[in-house]
Amino acid sequence: MCDDEIHQFEGTLRVPETPLSRRAFGLSAAAAASLSASVAATMAHAQATVTEKDVDIKTADGVCDAALFYPSGKGKWPAVLIWTDIGGLRPVFRDMGRRLAAQGYVVLVPNPFYRGGRAPGVTEGLDFSKAEDRPKFMKLAGGISGPGAVETDAPAFLAFLDAQPQTDKKKGAGTQGYCMGGPLVYRTAAVSADRIRAGVTCHGGGLVTQTPASPHLLIPKMKAEIYSAVAANDDARAPTDKDVLKKAFADAGKTARVEVYDGCNHGWCVKGSAVYNEAGAERAWKELSDLYKKKLV
């Protein structure tokens, strides 16, 4: 999971810098500006072509508030469940849901901390960068990371998605997760193996642990193809984890890829993060888009 140690490490690791010539710097800046403009145009298109609703979903533990997105107009599309990072349901994850829906999916972004309160109030005023707030975040995260929580929530969320008239239940479903959402992707793919056909983790924390509950031990139960994008500083902190994952997938005969994103640190896919890397985030987005196109059919 996304814990104190990961984030403290994030702040202390320094990625070596390569000196740039003036011309190379100019080209790099121009490329970055072009990429930003392209992303902005994509988000504007999504805003104009997607229907968004705030919804409540009944679970065994209460009522979960969530955001639902789907393409405007008539049609049916595959379902995707997005697990947020430790910051919970907030505008940046609504943007992700909206963007993905514009590509032709029915997307649900739940408040993972609903057991502690509704979003955004449940995390209002909290800042993970402040040491005094971290225990509060970890307490909230404990509600979803504890034994049986995902195994209760994921089927309820997928059942809700399947009940929507816009969802094509004949097609496979996908799930993606960020930071603490990474392990939740693995657990979802295991508990709902007959439904989930593709899973993506981006800077997922705690995919490999030394406990009997380690997410990587669930790999044999999965039927989904998995793509795990690993942060450079997470890899530096636990350099054997990627090899453990690759071996676990290979031993189980599963199709999967585990890739370290050089120059991208923990949190790089989430806009607004101190380590947000737009080029790296767009690369990860293309990978998940390509995987969904291939598997959610």
One Martini backbone bead per residue (centre of mass of N, CA, C, O) as a GRO file, in nm:
protein
  297
    1MET     BB    1   0.103   0.031   0.007
    2CYS     BB    2   0.066   0.371   0.066
    3ASP     BB    3   0.323   0.486   0.259
    4ASP     BB    4   0.534   0.663   0.440
    5GLU     BB    5   0.795   0.550   0.316
    6ILE     BB    6   0.740   0.611   0.026
    7HIS     BB    7   0.707   0.926   0.057
    8GLN     BB    8   0.979   0.982   0.184
    9PHE     BB    9   1.143   0.866  -0.049
   10GLU     BB   10   1.038   1.052  -0.266
   11GLY     BB   11   1.182   1.309  -0.131
   12THR     BB   12   1.497   1.186  -0.138
   13LEU     BB   13   1.508   1.118  -0.419
   14ARG     BB   14   1.747   1.146  -0.693
   15VAL     BB   15   1.751   1.222  -1.019
   16PRO     BB   16   1.954   1.222  -1.258
   17GLU     BB   17   2.100   1.475  -1.445
   18THR     BB   18   2.097   1.595  -1.784
   19PRO     BB   19   2.253   1.788  -1.976
   20LEU     BB   20   2.142   2.061  -2.180
   21SER     BB   21   2.112   2.202  -2.452
   22ARG     BB   22   1.966   2.472  -2.583
   23ARG     BB   23   1.828   2.318  -2.815
   24ALA     BB   24   1.719   2.076  -2.653
   25PHE     BB   25   1.550   2.246  -2.460
   26GLY     BB   26   1.365   2.368  -2.676
   27LEU     BB   27   1.250   2.101  -2.779
   28SER     BB   28   1.141   2.002  -2.509
   29ALA     BB   29   0.948   2.239  -2.456
   30ALA     BB   30   0.782   2.205  -2.713
   31ALA     BB   31   0.684   1.917  -2.657
   32ALA     BB   32   0.542   1.980  -2.389
   33ALA     BB   33   0.343   2.189  -2.502
   34SER     BB   34   0.209   1.998  -2.706
   35LEU     BB   35   0.111   1.789  -2.501
   36SER     BB   36  -0.064   1.976  -2.328
   37ALA     BB   37  -0.254   2.060  -2.557
   38SER     BB   38  -0.359   1.776  -2.619
   39VAL     BB   39  -0.476   1.716  -2.340
   40ALA     BB   40  -0.670   1.956  -2.328
   41ALA     BB   41  -0.838   1.869  -2.576
   42THR     BB   42  -0.927   1.598  -2.462
   43MET     BB   43  -1.079   1.712  -2.211
   44ALA     BB   44  -1.279   1.887  -2.368
   45HIS     BB   45  -1.413   1.655  -2.518
   46ALA     BB   46  -1.507   1.500  -2.269
   47GLN     BB   47  -1.688   1.722  -2.148
   48ALA     BB   48  -1.883   1.723  -2.415
   49THR     BB   49  -1.935   1.374  -2.433
   50VAL     BB   50  -2.010   1.336  -2.121
   51THR     BB   51  -2.173   1.166  -1.865
   52GLU     BB   52  -2.242   1.277  -1.524
   53LYS     BB   53  -2.269   1.104  -1.199
   54ASP     BB   54  -2.397   1.090  -0.884
   55VAL     BB   55  -2.367   0.803  -0.668
   56ASP     BB   56  -2.523   0.525  -0.493
   57ILE     BB   57  -2.390   0.231  -0.316
   58LYS     BB   58  -2.472  -0.073  -0.204
   59THR     BB   59  -2.334  -0.240   0.073
   60ALA     BB   60  -2.242  -0.436   0.338
   61ASP     BB   61  -2.116  -0.146   0.482
   62GLY     BB   62  -2.316   0.043   0.304
   63VAL     BB   63  -2.271   0.365   0.145
   64CYS     BB   64  -2.142   0.449  -0.173
   65ASP     BB   65  -1.984   0.704  -0.313
   66ALA     BB   66  -1.993   0.814  -0.666
   67ALA     BB   67  -1.865   0.820  -1.003
   68LEU     BB   68  -2.034   0.847  -1.320
   69PHE     BB   69  -1.946   0.740  -1.661
   70TYR     BB   70  -2.060   0.824  -2.005
   71PRO     BB   71  -2.155   0.829  -2.308
   72SER     BB   72  -2.326   1.019  -2.496
   73GLY     BB   73  -2.593   0.860  -2.587
   74LYS     BB   74  -2.633   0.591  -2.769
   75GLY     BB   75  -2.538   0.282  -2.609
   76LYS     BB   76  -2.273   0.035  -2.549
   77TRP     BB   77  -2.029  -0.041  -2.285
   78PRO     BB   78  -1.768  -0.102  -2.118
   79ALA     BB   79  -1.639  -0.168  -1.800
   80VAL     BB   80  -1.490   0.054  -1.538
   81LEU     BB   81  -1.269   0.043  -1.252
   82ILE     BB   82  -1.162   0.300  -1.025
   83TRP     BB   83  -0.876   0.337  -0.823
   84THR     BB   84  -0.753   0.532  -0.602
   85ASP     BB   85  -0.569   0.701  -0.415
   86ILE     BB   86  -0.515   0.829  -0.094
   87GLY     BB   87  -0.690   1.095  -0.171
   88GLY     BB   88  -0.923   1.008  -0.336
   89LEU     BB   89  -1.213   1.151  -0.427
   90ARG     BB   90  -1.149   1.378  -0.701
   91PRO     BB   91  -1.106   1.575  -0.970
   92VAL     BB   92  -0.873   1.407  -1.107
   93PHE     BB   93  -1.056   1.141  -1.113
   94ARG     BB   94  -1.281   1.258  -1.277
   95ASP     BB   95  -1.112   1.314  -1.525
   96MET     BB   96  -1.042   1.021  -1.582
   97GLY     BB   97  -1.330   0.918  -1.615
   98ARG     BB   98  -1.407   1.108  -1.846
   99ARG     BB   99  -1.185   1.026  -2.046
  100LEU     BB  100  -1.255   0.726  -2.065
  101ALA     BB  101  -1.549   0.754  -2.158
  102ALA     BB  102  -1.473   0.896  -2.432
  103GLN     BB  103  -1.354   0.604  -2.534
  104GLY     BB  104  -1.590   0.383  -2.448
  105TYR     BB  105  -1.700   0.391  -2.129
  106VAL     BB  106  -1.806   0.265  -1.819
  107VAL     BB  107  -1.744   0.465  -1.527
  108LEU     BB  108  -1.611   0.399  -1.193
  109VAL     BB  109  -1.562   0.626  -0.898
  110PRO     BB  110  -1.498   0.557  -0.590
  111ASN     BB  111  -1.519   0.599  -0.250
  112PRO     BB  112  -1.292   0.432  -0.049
  113PHE     BB  113  -1.395   0.604   0.234
  114TYR     BB  114  -1.706   0.556   0.310
  115ARG     BB  115  -1.676   0.444   0.606
  116GLY     BB  116  -1.585   0.756   0.699
  117GLY     BB  117  -1.722   0.907   0.444
  118ARG     BB  118  -1.781   1.155   0.234
  119ALA     BB  119  -1.720   1.302  -0.059
  120PRO     BB  120  -1.475   1.528   0.036
  121GLY     BB  121  -1.499   1.537   0.355
  122VAL     BB  122  -1.315   1.293   0.455
  123THR     BB  123  -1.041   1.483   0.345
  124GLU     BB  124  -1.079   1.748   0.462
  125GLY     BB  125  -0.774   1.919   0.535
  126LEU     BB  126  -0.588   1.704   0.423
  127ASP     BB  127  -0.219   1.623   0.422
  128PHE     BB  128   0.020   1.396   0.336
  129SER     BB  129   0.278   1.589   0.376
  130LYS     BB  130   0.176   1.577   0.666
  131ALA     BB  131   0.256   1.406   0.943
  132GLU     BB  132  -0.017   1.453   1.109
  133ASP     BB  133  -0.205   1.325   0.861
  134ARG     BB  134  -0.124   1.030   0.798
  135PRO     BB  135  -0.284   0.862   1.008
  136LYS     BB  136  -0.560   0.941   0.888
  137PHE     BB  137  -0.519   0.812   0.615
  138MET     BB  138  -0.453   0.525   0.716
  139LYS     BB  139  -0.726   0.480   0.851
  140LEU     BB  140  -0.893   0.505   0.596
  141ALA     BB  141  -0.740   0.285   0.429
  142GLY     BB  142  -0.812   0.044   0.619
  143GLY     BB  143  -1.106   0.000   0.512
  144ILE     BB  144  -0.999  -0.115   0.217
  145SER     BB  145  -0.731  -0.294   0.300
  146GLY     BB  146  -0.875  -0.489   0.444
  147PRO     BB  147  -1.012  -0.774   0.506
  148GLY     BB  148  -1.274  -0.807   0.260
  149ALA     BB  149  -1.337  -0.530   0.130
  150VAL     BB  150  -1.297  -0.578  -0.174
  151GLU     BB  151  -1.465  -0.846  -0.173
  152THR     BB  152  -1.721  -0.663  -0.130
  153ASP     BB  153  -1.703  -0.413  -0.324
  154ALA     BB  154  -1.640  -0.502  -0.616
  155PRO     BB  155  -1.902  -0.662  -0.678
  156ALA     BB  156  -2.088  -0.417  -0.626
  157PHE     BB  157  -1.971  -0.230  -0.844
  158LEU     BB  158  -2.010  -0.422  -1.086
  159ALA     BB  159  -2.314  -0.456  -1.052
  160PHE     BB  160  -2.378  -0.162  -1.099
  161LEU     BB  161  -2.262  -0.141  -1.381
  162ASP     BB  162  -2.441  -0.379  -1.501
  163ALA     BB  163  -2.719  -0.210  -1.440
  164GLN     BB  164  -2.652  -0.034  -1.667
  165PRO     BB  165  -2.774   0.050  -1.982
  166GLN     BB  166  -2.471   0.120  -2.097
  167THR     BB  167  -2.384  -0.169  -2.042
  168ASP     BB  168  -2.176  -0.428  -2.174
  169LYS     BB  169  -2.195  -0.755  -2.056
  170LYS     BB  170  -2.046  -0.912  -2.298
  171LYS     BB  171  -1.811  -0.756  -2.197
  172GLY     BB  172  -1.539  -0.688  -2.059
  173ALA     BB  173  -1.370  -0.582  -1.770
  174GLY     BB  174  -1.209  -0.314  -1.596
  175THR     BB  175  -0.905  -0.213  -1.401
  176GLN     BB  176  -0.774   0.067  -1.204
  177GLY     BB  177  -0.468   0.181  -1.019
  178TYR     BB  178  -0.337   0.403  -0.752
  179CYS     BB  179  -0.122   0.314  -0.546
  180MET     BB  180  -0.337   0.180  -0.334
  181GLY     BB  181  -0.492   0.072  -0.600
  182GLY     BB  182  -0.316  -0.159  -0.694
  183PRO     BB  183  -0.400  -0.394  -0.499
  184LEU     BB  184  -0.706  -0.365  -0.577
  185VAL     BB  185  -0.675  -0.481  -0.857
  186TYR     BB  186  -0.582  -0.763  -0.780
  187ARG     BB  187  -0.830  -0.829  -0.599
  188THR     BB  188  -1.043  -0.788  -0.818
  189ALA     BB  189  -0.929  -0.997  -1.029
  190ALA     BB  190  -0.979  -1.235  -0.824
  191VAL     BB  191  -1.286  -1.202  -0.722
  192SER     BB  192  -1.359  -1.113  -1.051
  193ALA     BB  193  -1.253  -1.312  -1.282
  194ASP     BB  194  -1.515  -1.340  -1.477
  195ARG     BB  195  -1.504  -1.013  -1.545
  196ILE     BB  196  -1.203  -0.953  -1.550
  197ARG     BB  197  -0.971  -0.869  -1.835
  198ALA     BB  198  -0.834  -0.596  -1.713
  199GLY     BB  199  -0.525  -0.457  -1.560
  200VAL     BB  200  -0.407  -0.149  -1.388
  201THR     BB  201  -0.095  -0.027  -1.255
  202CYS     BB  202   0.008   0.280  -1.082
  203HIS     BB  203   0.221   0.311  -0.853
  204GLY     BB  204   0.201   0.053  -0.685
  205GLY     BB  205   0.163  -0.036  -0.351
  206GLY     BB  206   0.221  -0.351  -0.226
  207LEU     BB  207   0.234  -0.605  -0.430
  208VAL     BB  208   0.481  -0.688  -0.242
  209THR     BB  209   0.498  -0.909   0.034
  210GLN     BB  210   0.557  -1.099   0.350
  211THR     BB  211   0.262  -1.189   0.340
  212PRO     BB  212  -0.025  -1.388   0.295
  213ALA     BB  213  -0.167  -1.106   0.162
  214SER     BB  214  -0.026  -1.079  -0.089
  215PRO     BB  215  -0.117  -0.982  -0.403
  216HIS     BB  216   0.069  -1.181  -0.574
  217LEU     BB  217  -0.083  -1.447  -0.466
  218LEU     BB  218  -0.345  -1.394  -0.666
  219ILE     BB  219  -0.268  -1.457  -0.963
  220PRO     BB  220  -0.391  -1.751  -1.011
  221LYS     BB  221  -0.699  -1.624  -1.000
  222MET     BB  222  -0.660  -1.487  -1.259
  223LYS     BB  223  -0.784  -1.372  -1.605
  224ALA     BB  224  -0.629  -1.127  -1.646
  225GLU     BB  225  -0.465  -0.874  -1.795
  226ILE     BB  226  -0.153  -0.726  -1.684
  227TYR     BB  227  -0.047  -0.384  -1.596
  228SER     BB  228   0.268  -0.266  -1.448
  229ALA     BB  229   0.357   0.051  -1.330
  230VAL     BB  230   0.678   0.157  -1.219
  231ALA     BB  231   0.847   0.337  -1.010
  232ALA     BB  232   1.167   0.431  -0.975
  233ASN     BB  233   1.171   0.461  -0.654
  234ASP     BB  234   1.034   0.192  -0.593
  235ASP     BB  235   1.253   0.020  -0.727
  236ALA     BB  236   1.489   0.120  -0.551
  237ARG     BB  237   1.355   0.020  -0.280
  238ALA     BB  238   1.239  -0.261  -0.451
  239PRO     BB  239   1.414  -0.438  -0.686
  240THR     BB  240   1.259  -0.737  -0.667
  241ASP     BB  241   0.953  -0.707  -0.724
  242LYS     BB  242   0.940  -0.733  -1.033
  243ASP     BB  243   1.046  -1.028  -1.035
  244VAL     BB  244   0.825  -1.153  -0.867
  245LEU     BB  245   0.595  -1.082  -1.056
  246LYS     BB  246   0.695  -1.216  -1.316
  247LYS     BB  247   0.711  -1.501  -1.195
  248ALA     BB  248   0.416  -1.529  -1.104
  249PHE     BB  249   0.295  -1.505  -1.385
  250ALA     BB  250   0.455  -1.732  -1.522
  251ASP     BB  251   0.378  -1.967  -1.327
  252ALA     BB  252   0.056  -1.909  -1.399
  253GLY     BB  253   0.023  -1.840  -1.710
  254LYS     BB  254   0.028  -1.525  -1.747
  255THR     BB  255  -0.057  -1.222  -1.889
  256ALA     BB  256   0.215  -0.981  -1.853
  257ARG     BB  257   0.334  -0.651  -1.738
  258VAL     BB  258   0.649  -0.509  -1.611
  259GLU     BB  259   0.727  -0.156  -1.567
  260VAL     BB  260   0.980   0.076  -1.556
  261TYR     BB  261   0.980   0.436  -1.498
  262ASP     BB  262   1.197   0.634  -1.595
  263GLY     BB  263   1.181   0.941  -1.415
  264CYS     BB  264   0.938   0.817  -1.239
  265ASN     BB  265   0.756   0.886  -0.961
  266HIS     BB  266   0.563   0.854  -0.706
  267GLY     BB  267   0.267   0.989  -0.867
  268TRP     BB  268   0.301   1.065  -1.185
  269CYS     BB  269  -0.019   1.027  -1.287
  270VAL     BB  270  -0.107   1.269  -1.091
  271LYS     BB  271  -0.246   1.549  -1.114
  272GLY     BB  272  -0.078   1.771  -0.875
  273SER     BB  273   0.158   1.635  -0.822
  274ALA     BB  274   0.491   1.688  -0.744
  275VAL     BB  275   0.559   1.429  -0.966
  276TYR     BB  276   0.438   1.503  -1.216
  277ASN     BB  277   0.437   1.326  -1.546
  278GLU     BB  278   0.315   1.370  -1.847
  279ALA     BB  279   0.464   1.171  -2.029
  280GLY     BB  280   0.428   0.926  -1.839
  281ALA     BB  281   0.118   0.940  -1.817
  282GLU     BB  282   0.064   0.904  -2.125
  283ARG     BB  283   0.196   0.631  -2.151
  284ALA     BB  284   0.010   0.483  -1.951
  285TRP     BB  285  -0.255   0.552  -2.097
  286LYS     BB  286  -0.190   0.401  -2.357
  287GLU     BB  287  -0.163   0.123  -2.233
  288LEU     BB  288  -0.454   0.102  -2.120
  289SER     BB  289  -0.600   0.155  -2.385
  290ASP     BB  290  -0.483  -0.086  -2.543
  291LEU     BB  291  -0.578  -0.307  -2.349
  292TYR     BB  292  -0.882  -0.250  -2.364
  293LYS     BB  293  -0.915  -0.289  -2.670
  294LYS     BB  294  -0.825  -0.591  -2.655
  295LYS     BB  295  -1.007  -0.711  -2.392
  296LEU     BB  296  -1.289  -0.532  -2.415
  297VAL     BB  297  -1.482  -0.772  -2.610
   0.00000   0.00000   0.00000
